[in-house]
Amino acid sequence: MSSAVTILMKPVEGFGVSKVVDSDNPNFKPGDLVSGFTGWEEYSLIRKTEQLRKIQPDDHIPLSYHIGLLGMPGFTAYAGFHEVCSPKSGEYVFVSAASGAVGQLVGQLAKLHGCYVVGSAGSSQKVDLLKNKLGFDEAFNYNDETDLVAALKRCFPQGIDIYFDNVGGEMLDAALLNMRDHGRIAVCGMVSLHSYHDPQGIHNLFTLVTKRITMKGFLQSDYLHLYPRFLDYVISNYKQGKIVYVEDMNEGLENAPAAFVGLFSGKNVGKQVVRVACE
Ligand SMILES: NC(=O)c1ccc[n+]([C@@H]2O[C@H](COP(=O)([O-])OP(=O)(O)OC[C@H]3O[C@@H](n4cnc5c(N)ncnc54)[C@H](OP(=O)(O)O)[C@@H]3O)[C@@H](O)[C@H]2O)c1
């Protein structure tokens, strides 16, 4: 068998919530619930147990939240907003891909911090969600806009202090022209560029100089020492009803490939989850 075929026969991996069936590691016993990297399959053999986090079951928190709100995407929002953006109460915050797994929490963290928050998303349904469920002050559908610079000017007549960038590309270029002096741009991801082999460059980087803007890329994994603080903060606010989380639940492993591909055309509304088995 060639090595190429061997690779194809391995399951795709991703974050999941699992129940331990059996373990020769004394830290885990049958029945324990864990979250961490696992295969897209019904039963997985997990050797890298150091990356697993034990879940304390809580009737008020759905298990799936441990891969969303309380998992890697939620932590990305927390670390990116609080550690990279240096937010101050009263500042003007813009979030792209705002209804996604990361963006929806960034907006809510910014609101809890006393900021004014605008989100962009790819459909009117998502715009409605941002304004009426997730508490954003304003939102717009970028697919309806012919001029993104003008759209941001309309939403932020006074300019943007913080741009939490999930998409890169044209939206980043437009945001650069709308930033205020000493603004911060947290570069979380560039999902708009994933389908291009030869993505176009950004044109407006000189504004970094004239407006003394700080633009910083980050990986959530560099901030893992903050995870306990993140969990305390988000769980406490969730239980007080100050944070909500929207999931897009697909049933069955057979629907996982389509759900994954859908992320790159905005088919998901909220955090995409695939339920492989019920409790
Ligand atoms: N730095 C880190 O440590 C870290 C960790 C996790 C994730 N990330 C990054 O964070 C970003 C958001 O991740 P996520 O998990 O929140 O996303 P998600 O829930 O997977 O949703 C992706 C969303 O991106 C939007 N999108 C897709 N193609 C687009 C395009 N061509 N132009 C503009 N928007 C597009 C779609 O929403 P619309 O319909 O609104 O367009 C889609 O629903 C991604 O770039 C991801 O790579 C970074």
The ligand as an SDF file (V2000), in Angstrom:
LIG
                    3D

 48 52  0  0  0  0  0  0  0  0999 V2000
   -5.7240   32.6310   15.5450 N   0  0  0  0  0  0  0  0  0  0  0  0
   -6.2400   31.5550   16.1130 C   0  0  0  0  0  0  0  0  0  0  0  0
   -5.6970   30.9910   17.0780 O   0  0  0  0  0  0  0  0  0  0  0  0
   -7.5350   31.0220   15.5770 C   0  0  0  0  0  0  0  0  0  0  0  0
   -8.2550   30.0170   16.2490 C   0  0  0  0  0  0  0  0  0  0  0  0
   -9.4980   29.6140   15.7240 C   0  0  0  0  0  0  0  0  0  0  0  0
   -9.9760   30.1790   14.5400 C   0  0  0  0  0  0  0  0  0  0  0  0
   -9.2050   31.1270   13.9060 N   0  0  0  0  0  0  0  0  0  0  0  0
   -9.7130   31.7950   12.7070 C   0  0  0  0  0  0  0  0  0  0  0  0
  -10.8000   32.5870   13.1140 O   0  0  0  0  0  0  0  0  0  0  0  0
  -11.6410   32.8240   12.0000 C   0  0  0  0  0  0  0  0  0  0  0  0
  -13.0730   32.5500   12.3970 C   0  0  0  0  0  0  0  0  0  0  0  0
  -13.1980   31.1690   12.7400 O   0  0  0  0  0  0  0  0  0  0  0  0
  -14.5920   30.6030   13.2050 P   0  0  0  0  0  0  0  0  0  0  0  0
  -14.3300   29.2410   13.7300 O   0  0  0  0  0  0  0  0  0  0  0  0
  -15.2950   31.6220   14.0280 O   0  0  0  0  0  0  0  0  0  0  0  0
  -15.3900   30.5690   11.8400 O   0  0  0  0  0  0  0  0  0  0  0  0
  -16.5860   29.6260   11.5050 P   0  0  0  0  0  0  0  0  0  0  0  0
  -17.5700   29.5450   12.5960 O   0  0  0  0  0  0  0  0  0  0  0  0
  -15.9550   28.3760   10.9980 O   0  0  0  0  0  0  0  0  0  0  0  0
  -17.2860   30.3460   10.3400 O   0  0  0  0  0  0  0  0  0  0  0  0
  -16.6310   30.6980    9.2090 C   0  0  0  0  0  0  0  0  0  0  0  0
  -17.3860   31.8850    8.6710 C   0  0  0  0  0  0  0  0  0  0  0  0
  -16.4910   32.6320    7.8770 O   0  0  0  0  0  0  0  0  0  0  0  0
  -17.2450   33.3440    6.9380 C   0  0  0  0  0  0  0  0  0  0  0  0
  -16.6420   33.2180    5.6120 N   0  0  0  0  0  0  0  0  0  0  0  0
  -16.4660   32.0890    4.9040 C   0  0  0  0  0  0  0  0  0  0  0  0
  -15.9040   32.3940    3.7090 N   0  0  0  0  0  0  0  0  0  0  0  0
  -15.7580   33.7370    3.6880 C   0  0  0  0  0  0  0  0  0  0  0  0
  -15.2530   34.6580    2.7220 C   0  0  0  0  0  0  0  0  0  0  0  0
  -14.7740   34.2420    1.5480 N   0  0  0  0  0  0  0  0  0  0  0  0
  -15.2360   35.9660    3.0480 N   0  0  0  0  0  0  0  0  0  0  0  0
  -15.6970   36.3980    4.2380 C   0  0  0  0  0  0  0  0  0  0  0  0
  -16.1960   35.5720    5.1780 N   0  0  0  0  0  0  0  0  0  0  0  0
  -16.2160   34.2740    4.9040 C   0  0  0  0  0  0  0  0  0  0  0  0
  -18.6450   32.7240    6.8960 C   0  0  0  0  0  0  0  0  0  0  0  0
  -19.5380   33.6300    7.5230 O   0  0  0  0  0  0  0  0  0  0  0  0
  -20.3010   34.7560    6.6780 P   0  0  0  0  0  0  0  0  0  0  0  0
  -21.5400   34.1230    6.1050 O   0  0  0  0  0  0  0  0  0  0  0  0
  -20.5760   35.7770    7.6880 O   0  0  0  0  0  0  0  0  0  0  0  0
  -19.3780   35.2040    5.5960 O   0  0  0  0  0  0  0  0  0  0  0  0
  -18.5040   31.4830    7.7480 C   0  0  0  0  0  0  0  0  0  0  0  0
  -19.6900   31.1810    8.4140 O   0  0  0  0  0  0  0  0  0  0  0  0
  -11.1330   31.9260   10.8780 C   0  0  0  0  0  0  0  0  0  0  0  0
  -10.3710   32.7220   10.0090 O   0  0  0  0  0  0  0  0  0  0  0  0
  -10.2550   30.9320   11.5970 C   0  0  0  0  0  0  0  0  0  0  0  0
   -9.2330   30.4510   10.7550 O   0  0  0  0  0  0  0  0  0  0  0  0
   -8.0310   31.5500   14.4010 C   0  0  0  0  0  0  0  0  0  0  0  0
  1  2  1  0
  2  3  2  0
  2  4  1  0
  4  5  1  0
  4 48  2  0
  5  6  2  0
  6  7  1  0
  7  8  2  0
  8  9  1  0
  8 48  1  0
  9 10  1  0
  9 46  1  0
 10 11  1  0
 11 12  1  0
 11 44  1  0
 12 13  1  0
 13 14  1  0
 14 15  2  0
 14 16  1  0
 14 17  1  0
 17 18  1  0
 18 19  2  0
 18 20  1  0
 18 21  1  0
 21 22  1  0
 22 23  1  0
 23 24  1  0
 23 42  1  0
 24 25  1  0
 25 26  1  0
 25 36  1  0
 26 27  1  0
 26 35  1  0
 27 28  2  0
 28 29  1  0
 29 30  1  0
 29 35  2  0
 30 31  1  0
 30 32  2  0
 32 33  1  0
 33 34  2  0
 34 35  1  0
 36 37  1  0
 36 42  1  0
 37 38  1  0
 38 39  2  0
 38 40  1  0
 38 41  1  0
 42 43  1  0
 44 45  1  0
 44 46  1  0
 46 47  1  0
M  CHG  2   8   1  16  -1
M  END
$$$$
